Structure formats: C-alpha cells, structure tokens
C-alpha cells in the first residue's frame, strides 16, 4: 500500500446501497397498485441489465439514467406489470438519484481524505453522483464519470484517462471497487493497485448478489480500508 496518492472509488455498489433503495421503492409502488412480486430478484435483474448495457461502451448516445428508464420499462413489460403508472415509473427511476450510502462509507471517507485524493470513478451519470453525494453528505475531491470520458469502464482507456486527468502515475492510484470485473480491469492499467471492498463476508460482491452489506470494518478477516491505509503516508 506504500506510495498510494489517490483512491478511485467505484460508486454504484461500493458506496451506495442500490439494492435496498430499489427494493424499497418497487415495493412501495407495488403496494400502492396491489402488485406483489419478488422485488429482490427484480432489482437484481434491473441492475444486471443496466450494467450490461453500459460497461465497455464507447461514445454512446445515452447515459445510465436513460438506460435505467428503458430497462425498467422492459422488465415491467416482461413481468406483465401494467399497473405501474407513468408516475410510478418516474418514481422508481428517480430513486437511483436518492440512494443511501452504506453507513460506514462517509465516516471512512472523512478519515481518508486528509491523506489521499479521493475520487468517484464511475459509470453513473454526473447528475446522479452529484445528487446522491448531496443527499448523503459525501465530499469528493473530484468526480470522474465515464460519461464525461466518453469511454466506459471496463475498457482500458477509461482507467488510463482517469489517471491522466488526475495527474497521478497509475501505480500511485488505488482502485476501490466491490465488483470483480472492475478490479480485474483496473489492475493491469493501475499496475496491480486495487483492493476489493468485502461484502456479505465475501471477498467481493457480484452485481446480482447484494442484498445486505455489513460495515467494512466488521467483515471477518478483512480490516477496514481506513485502518489499512491510515498508518501509510502518501509520498
């Protein structure tokens, strides 16, 4: 961990409880319309398809917000849920911009920022990251959305451009994701600098597995990121 100057956080799963937020809003709309479904499974598929459409794309004519709206309509159609009104659909899509952060994240970031440059490096839209950051009191040194790079993770160019814009050598950037695919893609570009945020007692979390996530510092056998980093001073 020596020589690290910047921490690049994946945001959708690493920082935000997307699963809990989506299940809640889907259940709320379902209860209002008399619709019962496996909302946990629905939310997982919603996230899985949205990720699939965004990862690795170059110069798309759309962003993740548009994908979230389109995939929601697609899944509701497949599930034959016609009771959700246009307003219900807007409410579900808007919830992405109102997601809660994991309760351990803001205290951890507060401890890390005095010593490290901490950035959000994400496939989420800039407006989404701004909204959830304001909702949760998250202060970044910078937000680097793939949307503005015009090339999306997990393409190599995305990681290379992020390092270039930070003005930090790749080997001095630590990628902090909770997804294997992000970690694996970052390692060759950031000179194997990456750490996975443990979830559900696992070493990493798959996008369709997340239902609950204990605080990082309580993950068995895995020290919290702040505790692992705080005794190292960046050079």
Secondary structure, DSSP 8 states (H G I E B T S, - for coil): -TT--EEEE--TTTTB-HHHHHHHHHHHHHHHHT----HHHHHHHHHHHHHHHHTT-BS-S--HHHHHHHHHHHHHHHTT-----HHHHHHHHHHGGG--B-TTHHHHHHHHHTTSEEEEEESS-HHHHHHHHHHHT---SEEEEHHHHTB-TTSHHHHHHHHHHHT--GGGEEEEESSHHHHHHHHHHTTT-EEE--BTTBSS--TTT-S----GGGSTT---HHHHHTT----
